[in-house]
Structure formats: C-alpha cells, structure tokens
Amino acid sequence: MKKDRLITLAIHTYPKALILKGILESQGIPVAIQNVNLLKPVISPGVRVRIHEKDLPHALEILENDPVFGNSEIAEKPQKNRILIPIDFSDYSLQACRLGFDFAAAHQAEVVLLHTFLSPFSMGSLSLAETISHELKESEEHKMLFAKANREMTSFCEKIHQLMTEGNLPSVPFIYRVCEGVPEDTIILMAKELNPSLIVMGSRGKTRKEIDLIGSVTAEVVDYGNFPVFAIPEGFTHTHINEIKNVAFFTNFDQQDLISLDTFMRLFENYSFGIMFFHITEKSDAWTEIKLAGIRDYCQSHYPGREIGYKIVGEENFLDNVERLFQESAIDVMVVPNRKRNIFARLFNPSIAHKMLFHSDTPLIAIPS
C-alpha cells in the first residue's frame, strides 16, 4: 500500500472545508480540496478534504483537539472495527460467515455473531387467574426458547472454531449475542450500538415463493439505509471476497452516488475487481452517455488500475434486462447506493436495492448515501 496516496478525511461544505484546510496546513499537513460532483463545472454543496495517508494520525489528533471540528460527525475518528453477522444457523448463514470472516481478516476486525428469537406467546384478553397461569407458562417457555437458542449458538460457534482449526476459515476474534425480539428491529438496534463497518447477512434466492419474501429480515435492514449491508443469497458459491472479479454499480448521477462510491471503494480498496456502472433510464440520449463516460473517467483517475465500463439499462422490464446484462458482463456482485426511506415510499415505490434483493441471485451490497 502506497504511503503517499491521497485519502478522504472529511466531506464538508466548501466554506467549512476551507477553514479545515487552513487549520491542517498551519500544522504542516498538505491538503487538497476536491469537488464531489465532477460532472458539473461548479463547486458542489459538498467537497472532499483529502490528505496524504501518512498524515492521517496527525490530522485526527488535530481535529480531536479542535473546538470546532472536534465534535464533527463527518471527520473519521478511530474506533473499534467490527463486522456484524446476523445468523439463523442455516447453511446460507454459514456462507455469510465465510465471507464476513474473510472480510474481517483483511480489515483486522472483530466479528459479532447475532441470533434473535421471537417468543410466540402474547397476552390476550384473559381473566386474572388465567393471566397468572399464562405468565408462569410464558416464563417457562421463554427460558426454554432462550436455552435452545444458546445451545444452537454454542454448536454453531463450535463449527466456526472447527473450520478455523482446519484452515477453512480465517482465525478472526469473534463474540456472539443471543437476543429475544423481532429480528430486523434487533439487528438495527445492535448496529446502532456497535456501528459496524459492514453487516453481512444471508438472503433468499429468487426461486423462493413470493410469500416467503414478504417481510424479509434482510430487506428490512437494507431499507433502514444507515449501514453498509452485504446480502448474500444461499446459492452464492464464492468463499473469499478476492474471488469477486466484476462489480456492477447502479448510478442515477446524483452527487450522493459518488459519495456512496467513495465509501464502497474505501471499504473494499484492498480487493482487485472491475466496475461496471449501470444506469436505468426510460430513454437513452447523448447526455446520458456523456455523464456515464464522465463517471468512468472519474474512477480511472481516482481508482487507477481498475477496469471501468458502463451499461445503459432500459426501464421497461429492467429486472430482466439487468439479469441479461449481468450474465453478459459476468457480474459477481451488485452495489446499490441506498437512501433511508419512510414506510410509504417503501410500500408504494420500492428502491432498486429492495427490488434486486428479491429478484436476483446476485449478492447485493447496499451503501448508505
């Protein structure tokens, strides 16, 4: 890894970026300010403050002690690196662990395995005597469910240790938690507590019946939109992330797409893969080609050494079109910039990430934007 490469320290408004630039340069740290949206010849609302990688420890120390930027939520501060892997002890949970542990080993991260269970008991309209009897029964049932979940987790962890001993899984430190609650809500609450670099989850394949897809836990976590999520379908056969050769990145030419791209590239910068940009449109024109070519040139400049291309996807029957183009381009993983959406938007206008999660057997990485 080159020591003199530029990395993004923070993204601020242009005036605030200039202030930060002055603070850092007064301490002998060279700073470059870069427009986030290079597709338009104007200063965008958000600009990157970039420094040499070797200066990062000094820059973070300066920011931490600065009265203005010390409380900034944008400046990246060191914290314990964790990967969250929700599991249900199925085969595709084990597949999620293979890729999650592989990613953790490359990033010196700790893995947190999370299993949640939901008690089927609920209080109905009962008399006092029935209520007392029900509470006692529920308490005993809860103990039994919790003990069963812990036994299954212990057995699963023994399997993980065995795979590590056999050399089939990287030796990565991990802990586990067993919780009662609605799975998607518990995962989101745990993610808020741990602030993981990545959530790695199994997902169902497109061959499942539609009723199995309604209320999918993975879809709910993806739709929450605050954390990077790597959703792995049960049919995915790769066991190492470095086996991924071609990535599809969906773009709508928003400034947030470039921010999501930068987040994705920082997460997966240690891996070598080509990037194919996909843009879904009702009607293609010359301006669409120009903008896609601009994104390609941007990537070739900022992420050199990678094969970069783009495809335009017709909006009509776009799911079928995407599947066909995935096969033509040998796409291994798709990446979708993901925005947090309210419940009405999710019900009546599902995001691309949501649609692709349900209708494709290709793994999906959702990056918050």
C-alpha positions in Angstrom: 0.0 0.0 0.0 1.5 3.3 -1.0 2.2 5.8 1.8 1.8 8.9 -0.3 -1.7 8.3 -1.7 -4.5 10.7 -1.0 -7.4 9.7 1.2 -10.6 11.5 2.1 -10.5 12.8 5.6 -13.9 14.5 5.6 -16.7 15.9 3.4 -17.9 19.4 4.3 -19.4 22.5 2.7 -16.9 24.5 0.7 -16.5 27.3 3.3 -16.1 24.8 6.1 -13.6 22.8 4.0 -11.5 25.9 3.5 -11.4 26.5 7.3 -10.3 22.9 7.9 -7.7 23.3 5.1 -6.2 26.3 6.9 -6.1 24.6 10.3 -4.3 21.5 8.9 -1.9 23.4 6.7 -0.9 25.6 9.6 0.3 22.4 11.2 2.3 21.4 8.2 -0.2 19.0 6.6 -0.8 19.4 2.9 -4.5 19.5 1.9 -6.3 19.1 -1.3 -9.9 20.2 -1.7 -11.8 18.2 -4.3 -15.3 18.7 -5.7 -17.6 15.7 -5.0 -19.6 16.3 -8.2 -17.2 16.5 -11.0 -20.0 16.1 -13.6 -20.9 19.8 -13.2 -18.3 22.6 -13.6 -19.3 24.3 -10.4 -18.5 23.9 -6.7 -21.0 21.4 -5.3 -22.5 21.7 -1.8 -20.2 19.0 -0.5 -16.4 18.9 -1.2 -13.8 16.4 -0.1 -10.9 17.3 2.2 -8.1 15.0 1.1 -4.7 14.4 2.8 -1.8 12.0 2.4 -2.4 8.7 4.1 0.8 9.1 6.2 -0.6 12.3 7.7 -3.9 10.7 8.9 -2.9 10.1 12.6 -1.6 13.7 13.0 -4.7 15.1 11.3 -7.1 13.1 13.5 -5.2 14.3 16.6 -5.6 17.9 15.5 -9.3 17.5 14.7 -9.9 15.8 18.1 -8.5 18.8 20.0 -10.0 21.5 17.8 -13.0 23.3 19.4 -15.0 23.4 16.1 -14.1 20.2 14.3 -13.6 18.1 17.5 -17.3 17.4 17.6 -17.7 17.0 13.9 -19.7 13.9 12.9 -18.1 13.8 9.5 -14.4 13.6 10.5 -13.4 10.0 10.7 -12.2 9.0 14.1 -10.6 5.7 15.0 -13.0 3.2 16.7 -13.1 -0.5 17.2 -13.6 -2.1 13.8 -16.5 -4.7 13.9 -18.4 -6.8 11.4 -21.9 -7.7 12.3 -23.2 -11.1 11.1 -26.9 -11.9 11.9 -27.4 -15.7 11.7 -30.2 -18.2 12.0 -28.0 -21.3 11.9 -28.9 -22.1 8.3 -26.5 -23.1 5.5 -26.6 -19.6 4.0 -25.8 -18.1 7.4 -22.7 -20.2 7.3 -22.0 -18.9 3.8 -22.4 -15.3 5.2 -19.9 -16.2 7.9 -17.3 -17.4 5.3 -17.4 -14.1 3.5 -17.8 -12.0 6.7 -14.8 -13.6 8.4 -12.8 -13.2 5.2 -13.6 -9.5 5.1 -12.8 -9.2 8.9 -9.4 -10.8 8.5 -8.5 -8.3 5.7 -9.5 -5.4 7.9 -8.3 -6.6 11.4 -11.9 -6.5 12.6 -13.8 -8.3 15.3 -16.9 -10.3 14.2 -20.1 -10.1 16.2 -22.5 -13.0 15.6 -26.1 -12.2 16.4 -29.1 -14.5 16.7 -32.5 -13.4 17.7 -35.6 -15.4 18.6 -39.2 -14.4 19.0 -41.5 -15.8 21.6 -44.8 -17.0 20.1 -46.7 -16.1 23.3 -48.8 -13.0 23.5 -51.2 -11.7 26.2 -54.8 -12.0 25.1 -58.0 -11.0 26.9 -57.7 -13.2 30.0 -59.1 -13.3 33.5 -56.9 -12.7 36.5 -56.4 -16.4 37.2 -55.8 -17.1 33.5 -53.3 -14.2 33.4 -51.2 -15.5 36.3 -51.2 -19.0 34.8 -50.3 -17.6 31.3 -47.4 -15.5 32.7 -46.0 -18.6 34.5 -46.3 -20.7 31.3 -44.7 -17.9 29.3 -41.8 -17.5 31.7 -41.1 -21.2 31.4 -41.4 -21.1 27.6 -39.1 -18.1 27.4 -36.5 -20.0 29.4 -36.8 -23.0 27.2 -36.5 -20.9 24.0 -33.5 -18.9 25.3 -31.8 -22.1 26.4 -32.4 -23.7 23.0 -31.1 -20.6 21.2 -28.0 -20.6 23.3 -27.4 -24.3 22.6 -27.7 -23.8 18.9 -25.4 -20.8 19.1 -22.8 -22.8 21.0 -23.0 -25.6 18.4 -22.6 -23.0 15.6 -19.6 -21.4 17.3 -18.0 -24.9 17.7 -18.5 -25.4 13.9 -16.8 -22.0 13.4 -13.8 -23.0 15.6 -13.5 -26.3 13.8 -13.4 -24.5 10.4 -10.7 -22.2 11.7 -8.7 -25.2 13.0 -9.0 -26.9 9.6 -7.8 -23.8 7.9 -11.1 -23.3 6.1 -11.9 -20.1 7.8 -9.6 -17.2 8.8 -8.7 -17.1 12.5 -10.6 -13.9 13.5 -11.7 -12.9 17.0 -15.4 -13.1 17.4 -18.1 -12.9 20.1 -21.8 -13.8 20.0 -25.0 -12.4 21.3 -28.4 -14.1 21.7 -31.4 -11.8 22.0 -35.2 -12.0 22.0 -37.1 -9.7 19.8 -38.2 -9.0 16.2 -35.1 -9.9 14.2 -35.0 -6.9 11.9 -35.5 -4.5 14.8 -32.9 -6.2 17.0 -30.4 -6.2 14.2 -30.9 -2.5 13.6 -30.6 -1.7 17.3 -27.5 -3.8 17.6 -26.0 -2.0 14.6 -26.7 1.4 16.2 -24.8 0.2 19.3 -21.8 -1.4 17.5 -21.6 1.0 14.5 -20.2 -1.9 12.3 -18.1 -1.3 9.2 -20.3 -3.8 7.4 -23.4 -6.0 8.1 -23.1 -9.4 6.3 -26.4 -11.3 6.0 -27.8 -14.3 4.1 -30.7 -13.6 1.8 -33.2 -15.8 0.0 -32.9 -16.5 -3.7 -35.3 -15.6 -6.4 -36.7 -19.1 -6.7 -38.4 -18.8 -3.3 -42.1 -18.3 -3.3 -43.3 -14.7 -3.1 -44.9 -15.2 0.3 -41.5 -16.1 1.7 -40.2 -12.8 0.5 -42.7 -10.6 2.2 -41.2 -9.0 5.3 -37.8 -10.4 4.6 -35.5 -9.5 7.5 -32.6 -8.7 5.2 -34.8 -6.4 3.1 -35.9 -4.5 6.3 -32.3 -4.0 7.3 -31.4 -2.8 3.8 -34.3 -0.5 3.7 -33.3 1.1 7.0 -30.4 2.5 5.0 -28.0 3.6 7.7 -25.3 0.9 7.4 -23.5 -0.9 4.6 -25.1 -4.3 4.1 -23.7 -7.2 2.2 -26.6 -9.5 1.3 -25.5 -13.0 0.2 -28.0 -15.4 -1.5 -27.9 -19.0 -0.5 -26.7 -20.1 -3.9 -23.6 -17.9 -3.9 -20.5 -20.2 -4.1 -17.6 -17.8 -3.5 -16.0 -18.2 -0.1 -13.4 -15.4 -0.4 -14.1 -11.8 -1.4 -10.9 -11.7 -3.6 -12.7 -14.2 -5.9 -15.1 -11.4 -6.9 -13.9 -10.1 -10.3 -16.6 -7.9 -11.6 -18.9 -5.5 -9.7 -22.0 -3.7 -11.0 -22.6 -0.2 -9.5 -26.0 1.3 -10.1 -26.0 5.1 -10.5 -28.5 7.8 -11.1 -25.9 10.6 -11.5 -26.7 12.0 -8.0 -23.9 13.6 -6.0 -24.7 11.1 -3.3 -23.9 8.3 -5.7 -20.2 9.5 -5.8 -20.2 9.7 -2.0 -21.5 6.1 -1.9 -18.9 5.0 -4.4 -16.2 6.6 -2.3 -17.5 4.8 0.8 -17.6 1.5 -1.1 -14.1 1.9 -2.5 -12.7 2.6 0.9 -14.4 -0.5 2.3 -13.1 -2.7 -0.5 -9.9 -0.9 -1.6 -7.8 -4.0 -0.8 -9.5 -6.1 -3.4 -9.0 -6.1 -7.2 -12.1 -6.0 -9.3 -13.6 -4.3 -12.3 -16.5 -1.9 -12.0 -19.4 -1.7 -14.5 -21.7 1.2 -14.0 -25.4 0.6 -14.7 -27.9 3.4 -15.3 -31.6 2.6 -15.6 -33.4 5.0 -17.9 -36.6 5.2 -19.9 -34.9 6.7 -22.9 -31.1 6.9 -23.5 -29.6 10.0 -25.1 -26.2 11.5 -25.8 -26.2 13.4 -22.5 -26.6 10.1 -20.6 -23.6 8.7 -22.5 -21.6 11.8 -21.6 -22.4 11.5 -17.9 -21.6 7.8 -17.8 -18.3 8.5 -19.6 -17.6 11.2 -17.0 -18.1 8.8 -14.1 -15.8 6.3 -15.9 -13.1 8.9 -16.3 -13.5 10.0 -12.7 -13.0 6.4 -11.5 -10.0 5.8 -13.8 -8.4 9.0 -12.3 -9.2 8.3 -8.6 -9.1 4.5 -8.6 -6.3 3.7 -11.1 -5.6 0.1 -12.2 -9.2 -1.0 -12.4 -11.2 -1.9 -15.5 -14.1 0.5 -15.7 -17.1 0.3 -18.0 -20.8 1.2 -18.2 -24.1 -0.1 -19.4 -27.4 1.6 -20.1 -30.5 -0.4 -18.9 -33.9 0.1 -20.4 -36.5 0.9 -17.7 -39.2 -1.4 -19.3 -38.7 -4.9 -17.9 -35.5 -3.6 -16.2 -35.2 -6.7 -13.9 -34.9 -9.0 -16.9 -32.6 -6.6 -18.7 -30.3 -6.4 -15.7 -30.2 -10.2 -15.3 -29.2 -10.5 -19.0 -26.5 -7.8 -18.7 -25.2 -9.4 -15.5 -24.7 -12.6 -17.4 -23.1 -10.9 -20.4 -20.7 -8.9 -18.1 -20.0 -11.9 -15.7 -21.1 -9.7 -12.7 -20.4 -11.3 -9.4 -21.8 -8.6 -7.0 -24.0 -5.6 -7.4 -23.6 -2.4 -5.4 -26.6 0.0 -4.9 -26.4 3.4 -3.3 -29.2 3.3 -0.7 -31.2 6.0 0.9 -33.2 5.7 4.1 -36.9 5.8 3.1 -40.1 6.2 5.0 -42.7 3.4 5.2 -45.0 4.8 2.5 -42.1 5.1 0.0 -41.0 1.6 0.7 -44.5 0.2 0.2 -45.5 2.0 -2.9 -42.2 2.7 -4.6 -39.6 0.1 -3.5 -36.0 1.0 -4.0 -33.8 -0.6 -6.6 -31.9 -2.3 -3.7 -35.2 -3.8 -2.5 -36.3 -5.0 -5.9 -32.9 -6.5 -6.8 -32.7 -8.3 -3.4 -35.9 -10.1 -4.2 -35.5 -10.8 -7.9 -31.8 -11.7 -8.3 -29.5 -14.4 -7.2 -26.5 -12.0 -7.4 -25.2 -10.8 -4.0 -26.0 -7.2 -3.2 -24.0 -4.5 -1.3 -26.2 -1.6 -0.2 -24.2 1.5 0.6 -25.9 4.4 2.5 -25.8 7.7 0.8 
